[in-house]
């Protein structure tokens, strides 16, 4: 609560509690899909999914800034695969394109830019 009041950025903090919460909510939705709590659980799962994707992008961006391009690429790829549909997917693709460019893989960088432009036209 205090983090929200003081507008602290929590995306750079390891999300262990969120991962556990996501797993619990997913179990609830899978076991009791007709429950009155299922729609609320799904909304909370969406928020957590976006938060987890933001954390992965934060770490990938850190690796990118430090010159660990393969690590940045792997982290951004994992964020795309694990959190497909999250609000941070555009940022994951941007990180991947930058990592590919820095690794000298211009074909893959161009392909990633195309995917970014087609799926997120305002983010390119």
Phi and psi restraints in degrees (range 20) as a CNS / XPLOR table:
assign (resid 1 and name C) (resid 2 and name N)
       (resid 2 and name CA) (resid 2 and name C) 1.0 -63.9 20.0 2
assign (resid 2 and name N) (resid 2 and name CA)
       (resid 2 and name C) (resid 3 and name N) 1.0 -32.9 20.0 2
assign (resid 2 and name C) (resid 3 and name N)
       (resid 3 and name CA) (resid 3 and name C) 1.0 -63.2 20.0 2
assign (resid 3 and name N) (resid 3 and name CA)
       (resid 3 and name C) (resid 4 and name N) 1.0 -36.8 20.0 2
assign (resid 3 and name C) (resid 4 and name N)
       (resid 4 and name CA) (resid 4 and name C) 1.0 -71.8 20.0 2
assign (resid 4 and name N) (resid 4 and name CA)
       (resid 4 and name C) (resid 5 and name N) 1.0 -38.8 20.0 2
assign (resid 4 and name C) (resid 5 and name N)
       (resid 5 and name CA) (resid 5 and name C) 1.0 -63.8 20.0 2
assign (resid 5 and name N) (resid 5 and name CA)
       (resid 5 and name C) (resid 6 and name N) 1.0 -43.1 20.0 2
assign (resid 5 and name C) (resid 6 and name N)
       (resid 6 and name CA) (resid 6 and name C) 1.0 -92.0 20.0 2
assign (resid 6 and name N) (resid 6 and name CA)
       (resid 6 and name C) (resid 7 and name N) 1.0 6.1 20.0 2
assign (resid 6 and name C) (resid 7 and name N)
       (resid 7 and name CA) (resid 7 and name C) 1.0 54.0 20.0 2
assign (resid 7 and name N) (resid 7 and name CA)
       (resid 7 and name C) (resid 8 and name N) 1.0 46.8 20.0 2
assign (resid 7 and name C) (resid 8 and name N)
       (resid 8 and name CA) (resid 8 and name C) 1.0 -80.5 20.0 2
assign (resid 8 and name N) (resid 8 and name CA)
       (resid 8 and name C) (resid 9 and name N) 1.0 135.7 20.0 2
assign (resid 8 and name C) (resid 9 and name N)
       (resid 9 and name CA) (resid 9 and name C) 1.0 -77.9 20.0 2
assign (resid 9 and name N) (resid 9 and name CA)
       (resid 9 and name C) (resid 10 and name N) 1.0 113.6 20.0 2
assign (resid 9 and name C) (resid 10 and name N)
       (resid 10 and name CA) (resid 10 and name C) 1.0 -97.2 20.0 2
assign (resid 10 and name N) (resid 10 and name CA)
       (resid 10 and name C) (resid 11 and name N) 1.0 2.3 20.0 2
assign (resid 10 and name C) (resid 11 and name N)
       (resid 11 and name CA) (resid 11 and name C) 1.0 -72.0 20.0 2
assign (resid 11 and name N) (resid 11 and name CA)
       (resid 11 and name C) (resid 12 and name N) 1.0 -14.0 20.0 2
assign (resid 11 and name C) (resid 12 and name N)
       (resid 12 and name CA) (resid 12 and name C) 1.0 -98.3 20.0 2
assign (resid 12 and name N) (resid 12 and name CA)
       (resid 12 and name C) (resid 13 and name N) 1.0 12.3 20.0 2
assign (resid 12 and name C) (resid 13 and name N)
       (resid 13 and name CA) (resid 13 and name C) 1.0 -105.6 20.0 2
assign (resid 13 and name N) (resid 13 and name CA)
       (resid 13 and name C) (resid 14 and name N) 1.0 136.3 20.0 2
assign (resid 13 and name C) (resid 14 and name N)
       (resid 14 and name CA) (resid 14 and name C) 1.0 -57.0 20.0 2
assign (resid 14 and name N) (resid 14 and name CA)
       (resid 14 and name C) (resid 15 and name N) 1.0 130.3 20.0 2
assign (resid 14 and name C) (resid 15 and name N)
       (resid 15 and name CA) (resid 15 and name C) 1.0 -95.4 20.0 2
assign (resid 15 and name N) (resid 15 and name CA)
       (resid 15 and name C) (resid 16 and name N) 1.0 44.3 20.0 2
assign (resid 15 and name C) (resid 16 and name N)
       (resid 16 and name CA) (resid 16 and name C) 1.0 -58.0 20.0 2
assign (resid 16 and name N) (resid 16 and name CA)
       (resid 16 and name C) (resid 17 and name N) 1.0 -44.7 20.0 2
assign (resid 16 and name C) (resid 17 and name N)
       (resid 17 and name CA) (resid 17 and name C) 1.0 -64.6 20.0 2
assign (resid 17 and name N) (resid 17 and name CA)
       (resid 17 and name C) (resid 18 and name N) 1.0 -38.2 20.0 2
assign (resid 17 and name C) (resid 18 and name N)
       (resid 18 and name CA) (resid 18 and name C) 1.0 -66.2 20.0 2
assign (resid 18 and name N) (resid 18 and name CA)
       (resid 18 and name C) (resid 19 and name N) 1.0 -37.2 20.0 2
assign (resid 18 and name C) (resid 19 and name N)
       (resid 19 and name CA) (resid 19 and name C) 1.0 -63.1 20.0 2
assign (resid 19 and name N) (resid 19 and name CA)
       (resid 19 and name C) (resid 20 and name N) 1.0 -40.8 20.0 2
assign (resid 19 and name C) (resid 20 and name N)
       (resid 20 and name CA) (resid 20 and name C) 1.0 -66.9 20.0 2
assign (resid 20 and name N) (resid 20 and name CA)
       (resid 20 and name C) (resid 21 and name N) 1.0 -40.9 20.0 2
assign (resid 20 and name C) (resid 21 and name N)
       (resid 21 and name CA) (resid 21 and name C) 1.0 -63.6 20.0 2
assign (resid 21 and name N) (resid 21 and name CA)
       (resid 21 and name C) (resid 22 and name N) 1.0 -42.3 20.0 2
assign (resid 21 and name C) (resid 22 and name N)
       (resid 22 and name CA) (resid 22 and name C) 1.0 -61.0 20.0 2
assign (resid 22 and name N) (resid 22 and name CA)
       (resid 22 and name C) (resid 23 and name N) 1.0 -45.0 20.0 2
assign (resid 22 and name C) (resid 23 and name N)
       (resid 23 and name CA) (resid 23 and name C) 1.0 -62.7 20.0 2
assign (resid 23 and name N) (resid 23 and name CA)
       (resid 23 and name C) (resid 24 and name N) 1.0 -40.5 20.0 2
assign (resid 23 and name C) (resid 24 and name N)
       (resid 24 and name CA) (resid 24 and name C) 1.0 -65.7 20.0 2
assign (resid 24 and name N) (resid 24 and name CA)
       (resid 24 and name C) (resid 25 and name N) 1.0 -44.1 20.0 2
assign (resid 24 and name C) (resid 25 and name N)
       (resid 25 and name CA) (resid 25 and name C) 1.0 -65.4 20.0 2
assign (resid 25 and name N) (resid 25 and name CA)
       (resid 25 and name C) (resid 26 and name N) 1.0 -39.1 20.0 2
assign (resid 25 and name C) (resid 26 and name N)
       (resid 26 and name CA) (resid 26 and name C) 1.0 -63.3 20.0 2
assign (resid 26 and name N) (resid 26 and name CA)
       (resid 26 and name C) (resid 27 and name N) 1.0 -41.4 20.0 2
assign (resid 26 and name C) (resid 27 and name N)
       (resid 27 and name CA) (resid 27 and name C) 1.0 -60.7 20.0 2
assign (resid 27 and name N) (resid 27 and name CA)
       (resid 27 and name C) (resid 28 and name N) 1.0 -42.0 20.0 2
assign (resid 27 and name C) (resid 28 and name N)
       (resid 28 and name CA) (resid 28 and name C) 1.0 -61.1 20.0 2
assign (resid 28 and name N) (resid 28 and name CA)
       (resid 28 and name C) (resid 29 and name N) 1.0 -46.3 20.0 2
assign (resid 28 and name C) (resid 29 and name N)
       (resid 29 and name CA) (resid 29 and name C) 1.0 -67.1 20.0 2
assign (resid 29 and name N) (resid 29 and name CA)
       (resid 29 and name C) (resid 30 and name N) 1.0 -37.8 20.0 2
assign (resid 29 and name C) (resid 30 and name N)
       (resid 30 and name CA) (resid 30 and name C) 1.0 -71.7 20.0 2
assign (resid 30 and name N) (resid 30 and name CA)
       (resid 30 and name C) (resid 31 and name N) 1.0 -40.0 20.0 2
assign (resid 30 and name C) (resid 31 and name N)
       (resid 31 and name CA) (resid 31 and name C) 1.0 -79.2 20.0 2
assign (resid 31 and name N) (resid 31 and name CA)
       (resid 31 and name C) (resid 32 and name N) 1.0 -35.6 20.0 2
assign (resid 31 and name C) (resid 32 and name N)
       (resid 32 and name CA) (resid 32 and name C) 1.0 -130.0 20.0 2
assign (resid 32 and name N) (resid 32 and name CA)
       (resid 32 and name C) (resid 33 and name N) 1.0 66.1 20.0 2
assign (resid 32 and name C) (resid 33 and name N)
       (resid 33 and name CA) (resid 33 and name C) 1.0 -64.4 20.0 2
assign (resid 33 and name N) (resid 33 and name CA)
       (resid 33 and name C) (resid 34 and name N) 1.0 -24.6 20.0 2
assign (resid 33 and name C) (resid 34 and name N)
       (resid 34 and name CA) (resid 34 and name C) 1.0 -92.4 20.0 2
assign (resid 34 and name N) (resid 34 and name CA)
       (resid 34 and name C) (resid 35 and name N) 1.0 3.7 20.0 2
assign (resid 34 and name C) (resid 35 and name N)
       (resid 35 and name CA) (resid 35 and name C) 1.0 -66.0 20.0 2
assign (resid 35 and name N) (resid 35 and name CA)
       (resid 35 and name C) (resid 36 and name N) 1.0 151.7 20.0 2
assign (resid 35 and name C) (resid 36 and name N)
       (resid 36 and name CA) (resid 36 and name C) 1.0 -67.6 20.0 2
assign (resid 36 and name N) (resid 36 and name CA)
       (resid 36 and name C) (resid 37 and name N) 1.0 -15.7 20.0 2
assign (resid 36 and name C) (resid 37 and name N)
       (resid 37 and name CA) (resid 37 and name C) 1.0 -91.6 20.0 2
assign (resid 37 and name N) (resid 37 and name CA)
       (resid 37 and name C) (resid 38 and name N) 1.0 -12.3 20.0 2
assign (resid 37 and name C) (resid 38 and name N)
       (resid 38 and name CA) (resid 38 and name C) 1.0 -60.3 20.0 2
assign (resid 38 and name N) (resid 38 and name CA)
       (resid 38 and name C) (resid 39 and name N) 1.0 -45.9 20.0 2
assign (resid 38 and name C) (resid 39 and name N)
       (resid 39 and name CA) (resid 39 and name C) 1.0 -61.5 20.0 2
assign (resid 39 and name N) (resid 39 and name CA)
       (resid 39 and name C) (resid 40 and name N) 1.0 -39.8 20.0 2
assign (resid 39 and name C) (resid 40 and name N)
       (resid 40 and name CA) (resid 40 and name C) 1.0 -66.2 20.0 2
assign (resid 40 and name N) (resid 40 and name CA)
       (resid 40 and name C) (resid 41 and name N) 1.0 -40.0 20.0 2
assign (resid 40 and name C) (resid 41 and name N)
       (resid 41 and name CA) (resid 41 and name C) 1.0 -62.7 20.0 2
assign (resid 41 and name N) (resid 41 and name CA)
       (resid 41 and name C) (resid 42 and name N) 1.0 -39.4 20.0 2
assign (resid 41 and name C) (resid 42 and name N)
       (resid 42 and name CA) (resid 42 and name C) 1.0 -65.2 20.0 2
assign (resid 42 and name N) (resid 42 and name CA)
       (resid 42 and name C) (resid 43 and name N) 1.0 -38.6 20.0 2
assign (resid 42 and name C) (resid 43 and name N)
       (resid 43 and name CA) (resid 43 and name C) 1.0 -65.5 20.0 2
assign (resid 43 and name N) (resid 43 and name CA)
       (resid 43 and name C) (resid 44 and name N) 1.0 -41.2 20.0 2
assign (resid 43 and name C) (resid 44 and name N)
       (resid 44 and name CA) (resid 44 and name C) 1.0 -66.5 20.0 2
assign (resid 44 and name N) (resid 44 and name CA)
       (resid 44 and name C) (resid 45 and name N) 1.0 -36.8 20.0 2
assign (resid 44 and name C) (resid 45 and name N)
       (resid 45 and name CA) (resid 45 and name C) 1.0 -63.5 20.0 2
assign (resid 45 and name N) (resid 45 and name CA)
       (resid 45 and name C) (resid 46 and name N) 1.0 -38.5 20.0 2
assign (resid 45 and name C) (resid 46 and name N)
       (resid 46 and name CA) (resid 46 and name C) 1.0 -62.1 20.0 2
assign (resid 46 and name N) (resid 46 and name CA)
       (resid 46 and name C) (resid 47 and name N) 1.0 -44.8 20.0 2
assign (resid 46 and name C) (resid 47 and name N)
       (resid 47 and name CA) (resid 47 and name C) 1.0 -60.7 20.0 2
assign (resid 47 and name N) (resid 47 and name CA)
       (resid 47 and name C) (resid 48 and name N) 1.0 -46.3 20.0 2
assign (resid 47 and name C) (resid 48 and name N)
       (resid 48 and name CA) (resid 48 and name C) 1.0 -65.0 20.0 2
assign (resid 48 and name N) (resid 48 and name CA)
       (resid 48 and name C) (resid 49 and name N) 1.0 -39.7 20.0 2
assign (resid 48 and name C) (resid 49 and name N)
       (resid 49 and name CA) (resid 49 and name C) 1.0 -60.0 20.0 2
assign (resid 49 and name N) (resid 49 and name CA)
       (resid 49 and name C) (resid 50 and name N) 1.0 -43.7 20.0 2
assign (resid 49 and name C) (resid 50 and name N)
       (resid 50 and name CA) (resid 50 and name C) 1.0 -64.1 20.0 2
assign (resid 50 and name N) (resid 50 and name CA)
       (resid 50 and name C) (resid 51 and name N) 1.0 -40.2 20.0 2
assign (resid 50 and name C) (resid 51 and name N)
       (resid 51 and name CA) (resid 51 and name C) 1.0 -65.9 20.0 2
assign (resid 51 and name N) (resid 51 and name CA)
       (resid 51 and name C) (resid 52 and name N) 1.0 -42.5 20.0 2
assign (resid 51 and name C) (resid 52 and name N)
       (resid 52 and name CA) (resid 52 and name C) 1.0 -65.5 20.0 2
assign (resid 52 and name N) (resid 52 and name CA)
       (resid 52 and name C) (resid 53 and name N) 1.0 -39.5 20.0 2
assign (resid 52 and name C) (resid 53 and name N)
       (resid 53 and name CA) (resid 53 and name C) 1.0 -64.5 20.0 2
assign (resid 53 and name N) (resid 53 and name CA)
       (resid 53 and name C) (resid 54 and name N) 1.0 -39.6 20.0 2
assign (resid 53 and name C) (resid 54 and name N)
       (resid 54 and name CA) (resid 54 and name C) 1.0 -62.1 20.0 2
assign (resid 54 and name N) (resid 54 and name CA)
       (resid 54 and name C) (resid 55 and name N) 1.0 -39.6 20.0 2
assign (resid 54 and name C) (resid 55 and name N)
       (resid 55 and name CA) (resid 55 and name C) 1.0 -64.4 20.0 2
assign (resid 55 and name N) (resid 55 and name CA)
       (resid 55 and name C) (resid 56 and name N) 1.0 -45.3 20.0 2
assign (resid 55 and name C) (resid 56 and name N)
       (resid 56 and name CA) (resid 56 and name C) 1.0 -59.6 20.0 2
assign (resid 56 and name N) (resid 56 and name CA)
       (resid 56 and name C) (resid 57 and name N) 1.0 -40.5 20.0 2
assign (resid 56 and name C) (resid 57 and name N)
       (resid 57 and name CA) (resid 57 and name C) 1.0 -67.5 20.0 2
assign (resid 57 and name N) (resid 57 and name CA)
       (resid 57 and name C) (resid 58 and name N) 1.0 -35.3 20.0 2
assign (resid 57 and name C) (resid 58 and name N)
       (resid 58 and name CA) (resid 58 and name C) 1.0 -61.8 20.0 2
assign (resid 58 and name N) (resid 58 and name CA)
       (resid 58 and name C) (resid 59 and name N) 1.0 -45.0 20.0 2
assign (resid 58 and name C) (resid 59 and name N)
       (resid 59 and name CA) (resid 59 and name C) 1.0 -67.3 20.0 2
assign (resid 59 and name N) (resid 59 and name CA)
       (resid 59 and name C) (resid 60 and name N) 1.0 -42.6 20.0 2
assign (resid 59 and name C) (resid 60 and name N)
       (resid 60 and name CA) (resid 60 and name C) 1.0 -62.0 20.0 2
assign (resid 60 and name N) (resid 60 and name CA)
       (resid 60 and name C) (resid 61 and name N) 1.0 -40.4 20.0 2
assign (resid 60 and name C) (resid 61 and name N)
       (resid 61 and name CA) (resid 61 and name C) 1.0 -64.7 20.0 2
assign (resid 61 and name N) (resid 61 and name CA)
       (resid 61 and name C) (resid 62 and name N) 1.0 -38.8 20.0 2
assign (resid 61 and name C) (resid 62 and name N)
       (resid 62 and name CA) (resid 62 and name C) 1.0 -59.0 20.0 2
assign (resid 62 and name N) (resid 62 and name CA)
       (resid 62 and name C) (resid 63 and name N) 1.0 -48.0 20.0 2
assign (resid 62 and name C) (resid 63 and name N)
       (resid 63 and name CA) (resid 63 and name C) 1.0 -61.3 20.0 2
assign (resid 63 and name N) (resid 63 and name CA)
       (resid 63 and name C) (resid 64 and name N) 1.0 -40.8 20.0 2
assign (resid 63 and name C) (resid 64 and name N)
       (resid 64 and name CA) (resid 64 and name C) 1.0 -61.4 20.0 2
assign (resid 64 and name N) (resid 64 and name CA)
       (resid 64 and name C) (resid 65 and name N) 1.0 -45.5 20.0 2
assign (resid 64 and name C) (resid 65 and name N)
       (resid 65 and name CA) (resid 65 and name C) 1.0 -66.4 20.0 2
assign (resid 65 and name N) (resid 65 and name CA)
       (resid 65 and name C) (resid 66 and name N) 1.0 -26.3 20.0 2
assign (resid 65 and name C) (resid 66 and name N)
       (resid 66 and name CA) (resid 66 and name C) 1.0 -88.9 20.0 2
assign (resid 66 and name N) (resid 66 and name CA)
       (resid 66 and name C) (resid 67 and name N) 1.0 -4.2 20.0 2
assign (resid 66 and name C) (resid 67 and name N)
       (resid 67 and name CA) (resid 67 and name C) 1.0 87.6 20.0 2
assign (resid 67 and name N) (resid 67 and name CA)
       (resid 67 and name C) (resid 68 and name N) 1.0 9.9 20.0 2
assign (resid 67 and name C) (resid 68 and name N)
       (resid 68 and name CA) (resid 68 and name C) 1.0 -91.8 20.0 2
assign (resid 68 and name N) (resid 68 and name CA)
       (resid 68 and name C) (resid 69 and name N) 1.0 74.7 20.0 2
assign (resid 68 and name C) (resid 69 and name N)
       (resid 69 and name CA) (resid 69 and name C) 1.0 -68.3 20.0 2
assign (resid 69 and name N) (resid 69 and name CA)
       (resid 69 and name C) (resid 70 and name N) 1.0 -36.8 20.0 2
assign (resid 69 and name C) (resid 70 and name N)
       (resid 70 and name CA) (resid 70 and name C) 1.0 -66.7 20.0 2
assign (resid 70 and name N) (resid 70 and name CA)
       (resid 70 and name C) (resid 71 and name N) 1.0 -42.4 20.0 2
assign (resid 70 and name C) (resid 71 and name N)
       (resid 71 and name CA) (resid 71 and name C) 1.0 -64.1 20.0 2
assign (resid 71 and name N) (resid 71 and name CA)
       (resid 71 and name C) (resid 72 and name N) 1.0 -41.3 20.0 2
assign (resid 71 and name C) (resid 72 and name N)
       (resid 72 and name CA) (resid 72 and name C) 1.0 -62.4 20.0 2
assign (resid 72 and name N) (resid 72 and name CA)
       (resid 72 and name C) (resid 73 and name N) 1.0 -43.4 20.0 2
assign (resid 72 and name C) (resid 73 and name N)
       (resid 73 and name CA) (resid 73 and name C) 1.0 -62.6 20.0 2
assign (resid 73 and name N) (resid 73 and name CA)
       (resid 73 and name C) (resid 74 and name N) 1.0 -45.7 20.0 2
assign (resid 73 and name C) (resid 74 and name N)
       (resid 74 and name CA) (resid 74 and name C) 1.0 -64.5 20.0 2
assign (resid 74 and name N) (resid 74 and name CA)
       (resid 74 and name C) (resid 75 and name N) 1.0 -40.2 20.0 2
assign (resid 74 and name C) (resid 75 and name N)
       (resid 75 and name CA) (resid 75 and name C) 1.0 -67.9 20.0 2
assign (resid 75 and name N) (resid 75 and name CA)
       (resid 75 and name C) (resid 76 and name N) 1.0 -42.9 20.0 2
assign (resid 75 and name C) (resid 76 and name N)
       (resid 76 and name CA) (resid 76 and name C) 1.0 -66.4 20.0 2
assign (resid 76 and name N) (resid 76 and name CA)
       (resid 76 and name C) (resid 77 and name N) 1.0 -39.4 20.0 2
assign (resid 76 and name C) (resid 77 and name N)
       (resid 77 and name CA) (resid 77 and name C) 1.0 -62.3 20.0 2
assign (resid 77 and name N) (resid 77 and name CA)
       (resid 77 and name C) (resid 78 and name N) 1.0 -43.5 20.0 2
assign (resid 77 and name C) (resid 78 and name N)
       (resid 78 and name CA) (resid 78 and name C) 1.0 -62.5 20.0 2
assign (resid 78 and name N) (resid 78 and name CA)
       (resid 78 and name C) (resid 79 and name N) 1.0 -38.6 20.0 2
assign (resid 78 and name C) (resid 79 and name N)
       (resid 79 and name CA) (resid 79 and name C) 1.0 -62.9 20.0 2
assign (resid 79 and name N) (resid 79 and name CA)
       (resid 79 and name C) (resid 80 and name N) 1.0 -40.6 20.0 2
assign (resid 79 and name C) (resid 80 and name N)
       (resid 80 and name CA) (resid 80 and name C) 1.0 -65.8 20.0 2
assign (resid 80 and name N) (resid 80 and name CA)
       (resid 80 and name C) (resid 81 and name N) 1.0 -42.3 20.0 2
assign (resid 80 and name C) (resid 81 and name N)
       (resid 81 and name CA) (resid 81 and name C) 1.0 -72.2 20.0 2
assign (resid 81 and name N) (resid 81 and name CA)
       (resid 81 and name C) (resid 82 and name N) 1.0 -44.1 20.0 2
assign (resid 81 and name C) (resid 82 and name N)
       (resid 82 and name CA) (resid 82 and name C) 1.0 -76.7 20.0 2
assign (resid 82 and name N) (resid 82 and name CA)
       (resid 82 and name C) (resid 83 and name N) 1.0 -33.5 20.0 2
assign (resid 82 and name C) (resid 83 and name N)
       (resid 83 and name CA) (resid 83 and name C) 1.0 -122.4 20.0 2
assign (resid 83 and name N) (resid 83 and name CA)
       (resid 83 and name C) (resid 84 and name N) 1.0 47.8 20.0 2
assign (resid 83 and name C) (resid 84 and name N)
       (resid 84 and name CA) (resid 84 and name C) 1.0 -57.8 20.0 2
assign (resid 84 and name N) (resid 84 and name CA)
       (resid 84 and name C) (resid 85 and name N) 1.0 131.0 20.0 2
assign (resid 84 and name C) (resid 85 and name N)
       (resid 85 and name CA) (resid 85 and name C) 1.0 92.1 20.0 2
assign (resid 85 and name N) (resid 85 and name CA)
       (resid 85 and name C) (resid 86 and name N) 1.0 -0.1 20.0 2
assign (resid 85 and name C) (resid 86 and name N)
       (resid 86 and name CA) (resid 86 and name C) 1.0 -75.5 20.0 2
assign (resid 86 and name N) (resid 86 and name CA)
       (resid 86 and name C) (resid 87 and name N) 1.0 159.3 20.0 2
assign (resid 86 and name C) (resid 87 and name N)
       (resid 87 and name CA) (resid 87 and name C) 1.0 -67.0 20.0 2
assign (resid 87 and name N) (resid 87 and name CA)
       (resid 87 and name C) (resid 88 and name N) 1.0 -19.2 20.0 2
assign (resid 87 and name C) (resid 88 and name N)
       (resid 88 and name CA) (resid 88 and name C) 1.0 -89.9 20.0 2
assign (resid 88 and name N) (resid 88 and name CA)
       (resid 88 and name C) (resid 89 and name N) 1.0 6.5 20.0 2
assign (resid 88 and name C) (resid 89 and name N)
       (resid 89 and name CA) (resid 89 and name C) 1.0 -63.0 20.0 2
assign (resid 89 and name N) (resid 89 and name CA)
       (resid 89 and name C) (resid 90 and name N) 1.0 -34.4 20.0 2
assign (resid 89 and name C) (resid 90 and name N)
       (resid 90 and name CA) (resid 90 and name C) 1.0 -63.8 20.0 2
assign (resid 90 and name N) (resid 90 and name CA)
       (resid 90 and name C) (resid 91 and name N) 1.0 -42.1 20.0 2
assign (resid 90 and name C) (resid 91 and name N)
       (resid 91 and name CA) (resid 91 and name C) 1.0 -65.4 20.0 2
assign (resid 91 and name N) (resid 91 and name CA)
       (resid 91 and name C) (resid 92 and name N) 1.0 -37.2 20.0 2
assign (resid 91 and name C) (resid 92 and name N)
       (resid 92 and name CA) (resid 92 and name C) 1.0 -60.3 20.0 2
assign (resid 92 and name N) (resid 92 and name CA)
       (resid 92 and name C) (resid 93 and name N) 1.0 -43.8 20.0 2
assign (resid 92 and name C) (resid 93 and name N)
       (resid 93 and name CA) (resid 93 and name C) 1.0 -66.1 20.0 2
assign (resid 93 and name N) (resid 93 and name CA)
       (resid 93 and name C) (resid 94 and name N) 1.0 -37.4 20.0 2
assign (resid 93 and name C) (resid 94 and name N)
       (resid 94 and name CA) (resid 94 and name C) 1.0 -62.6 20.0 2
assign (resid 94 and name N) (resid 94 and name CA)
       (resid 94 and name C) (resid 95 and name N) 1.0 -43.1 20.0 2
assign (resid 94 and name C) (resid 95 and name N)
       (resid 95 and name CA) (resid 95 and name C) 1.0 -64.7 20.0 2
assign (resid 95 and name N) (resid 95 and name CA)
       (resid 95 and name C) (resid 96 and name N) 1.0 -42.3 20.0 2
assign (resid 95 and name C) (resid 96 and name N)
       (resid 96 and name CA) (resid 96 and name C) 1.0 -61.8 20.0 2
assign (resid 96 and name N) (resid 96 and name CA)
       (resid 96 and name C) (resid 97 and name N) 1.0 -44.3 20.0 2
assign (resid 96 and name C) (resid 97 and name N)
       (resid 97 and name CA) (resid 97 and name C) 1.0 -61.9 20.0 2
assign (resid 97 and name N) (resid 97 and name CA)
       (resid 97 and name C) (resid 98 and name N) 1.0 -43.7 20.0 2
assign (resid 97 and name C) (resid 98 and name N)
       (resid 98 and name CA) (resid 98 and name C) 1.0 -64.4 20.0 2
assign (resid 98 and name N) (resid 98 and name CA)
       (resid 98 and name C) (resid 99 and name N) 1.0 -40.5 20.0 2
assign (resid 98 and name C) (resid 99 and name N)
       (resid 99 and name CA) (resid 99 and name C) 1.0 -64.7 20.0 2
assign (resid 99 and name N) (resid 99 and name CA)
       (resid 99 and name C) (resid 100 and name N) 1.0 -44.3 20.0 2
assign (resid 99 and name C) (resid 100 and name N)
       (resid 100 and name CA) (resid 100 and name C) 1.0 -60.7 20.0 2
assign (resid 100 and name N) (resid 100 and name CA)
       (resid 100 and name C) (resid 101 and name N) 1.0 -42.8 20.0 2
assign (resid 100 and name C) (resid 101 and name N)
       (resid 101 and name CA) (resid 101 and name C) 1.0 -60.6 20.0 2
assign (resid 101 and name N) (resid 101 and name CA)
       (resid 101 and name C) (resid 102 and name N) 1.0 -45.4 20.0 2
assign (resid 101 and name C) (resid 102 and name N)
       (resid 102 and name CA) (resid 102 and name C) 1.0 -67.9 20.0 2
assign (resid 102 and name N) (resid 102 and name CA)
       (resid 102 and name C) (resid 103 and name N) 1.0 -25.1 20.0 2
assign (resid 102 and name C) (resid 103 and name N)
       (resid 103 and name CA) (resid 103 and name C) 1.0 -85.2 20.0 2
assign (resid 103 and name N) (resid 103 and name CA)
       (resid 103 and name C) (resid 104 and name N) 1.0 -4.6 20.0 2
assign (resid 103 and name C) (resid 104 and name N)
       (resid 104 and name CA) (resid 104 and name C) 1.0 80.8 20.0 2
assign (resid 104 and name N) (resid 104 and name CA)
       (resid 104 and name C) (resid 105 and name N) 1.0 16.7 20.0 2
assign (resid 104 and name C) (resid 105 and name N)
       (resid 105 and name CA) (resid 105 and name C) 1.0 -98.0 20.0 2
assign (resid 105 and name N) (resid 105 and name CA)
       (resid 105 and name C) (resid 106 and name N) 1.0 75.1 20.0 2
assign (resid 105 and name C) (resid 106 and name N)
       (resid 106 and name CA) (resid 106 and name C) 1.0 -67.8 20.0 2
assign (resid 106 and name N) (resid 106 and name CA)
       (resid 106 and name C) (resid 107 and name N) 1.0 -32.4 20.0 2
assign (resid 106 and name C) (resid 107 and name N)
       (resid 107 and name CA) (resid 107 and name C) 1.0 -64.6 20.0 2
assign (resid 107 and name N) (resid 107 and name CA)
       (resid 107 and name C) (resid 108 and name N) 1.0 -45.3 20.0 2
assign (resid 107 and name C) (resid 108 and name N)
       (resid 108 and name CA) (resid 108 and name C) 1.0 -67.6 20.0 2
assign (resid 108 and name N) (resid 108 and name CA)
       (resid 108 and name C) (resid 109 and name N) 1.0 -36.3 20.0 2
assign (resid 108 and name C) (resid 109 and name N)
       (resid 109 and name CA) (resid 109 and name C) 1.0 -62.9 20.0 2
assign (resid 109 and name N) (resid 109 and name CA)
       (resid 109 and name C) (resid 110 and name N) 1.0 -42.6 20.0 2
assign (resid 109 and name C) (resid 110 and name N)
       (resid 110 and name CA) (resid 110 and name C) 1.0 -65.8 20.0 2
assign (resid 110 and name N) (resid 110 and name CA)
       (resid 110 and name C) (resid 111 and name N) 1.0 -41.0 20.0 2
assign (resid 110 and name C) (resid 111 and name N)
       (resid 111 and name CA) (resid 111 and name C) 1.0 -62.2 20.0 2
assign (resid 111 and name N) (resid 111 and name CA)
       (resid 111 and name C) (resid 112 and name N) 1.0 -42.0 20.0 2
assign (resid 111 and name C) (resid 112 and name N)
       (resid 112 and name CA) (resid 112 and name C) 1.0 -65.4 20.0 2
assign (resid 112 and name N) (resid 112 and name CA)
       (resid 112 and name C) (resid 113 and name N) 1.0 -39.0 20.0 2
assign (resid 112 and name C) (resid 113 and name N)
       (resid 113 and name CA) (resid 113 and name C) 1.0 -63.4 20.0 2
assign (resid 113 and name N) (resid 113 and name CA)
       (resid 113 and name C) (resid 114 and name N) 1.0 -38.0 20.0 2
assign (resid 113 and name C) (resid 114 and name N)
       (resid 114 and name CA) (resid 114 and name C) 1.0 -63.9 20.0 2
assign (resid 114 and name N) (resid 114 and name CA)
       (resid 114 and name C) (resid 115 and name N) 1.0 -44.6 20.0 2
assign (resid 114 and name C) (resid 115 and name N)
       (resid 115 and name CA) (resid 115 and name C) 1.0 -61.5 20.0 2
assign (resid 115 and name N) (resid 115 and name CA)
       (resid 115 and name C) (resid 116 and name N) 1.0 -42.1 20.0 2
assign (resid 115 and name C) (resid 116 and name N)
       (resid 116 and name CA) (resid 116 and name C) 1.0 -62.4 20.0 2
assign (resid 116 and name N) (resid 116 and name CA)
       (resid 116 and name C) (resid 117 and name N) 1.0 -46.2 20.0 2
assign (resid 116 and name C) (resid 117 and name N)
       (resid 117 and name CA) (resid 117 and name C) 1.0 -65.9 20.0 2
assign (resid 117 and name N) (resid 117 and name CA)
       (resid 117 and name C) (resid 118 and name N) 1.0 -37.4 20.0 2
assign (resid 117 and name C) (resid 118 and name N)
       (resid 118 and name CA) (resid 118 and name C) 1.0 -73.9 20.0 2
assign (resid 118 and name N) (resid 118 and name CA)
       (resid 118 and name C) (resid 119 and name N) 1.0 -37.3 20.0 2
assign (resid 118 and name C) (resid 119 and name N)
       (resid 119 and name CA) (resid 119 and name C) 1.0 -91.7 20.0 2
assign (resid 119 and name N) (resid 119 and name CA)
       (resid 119 and name C) (resid 120 and name N) 1.0 -27.2 20.0 2
assign (resid 119 and name C) (resid 120 and name N)
       (resid 120 and name CA) (resid 120 and name C) 1.0 -136.6 20.0 2
assign (resid 120 and name N) (resid 120 and name CA)
       (resid 120 and name C) (resid 121 and name N) 1.0 75.3 20.0 2
assign (resid 120 and name C) (resid 121 and name N)
       (resid 121 and name CA) (resid 121 and name C) 1.0 -61.1 20.0 2
assign (resid 121 and name N) (resid 121 and name CA)
       (resid 121 and name C) (resid 122 and name N) 1.0 -26.7 20.0 2
assign (resid 121 and name C) (resid 122 and name N)
       (resid 122 and name CA) (resid 122 and name C) 1.0 -89.4 20.0 2
assign (resid 122 and name N) (resid 122 and name CA)
       (resid 122 and name C) (resid 123 and name N) 1.0 -5.3 20.0 2
assign (resid 122 and name C) (resid 123 and name N)
       (resid 123 and name CA) (resid 123 and name C) 1.0 -98.6 20.0 2
assign (resid 123 and name N) (resid 123 and name CA)
       (resid 123 and name C) (resid 124 and name N) 1.0 -18.6 20.0 2
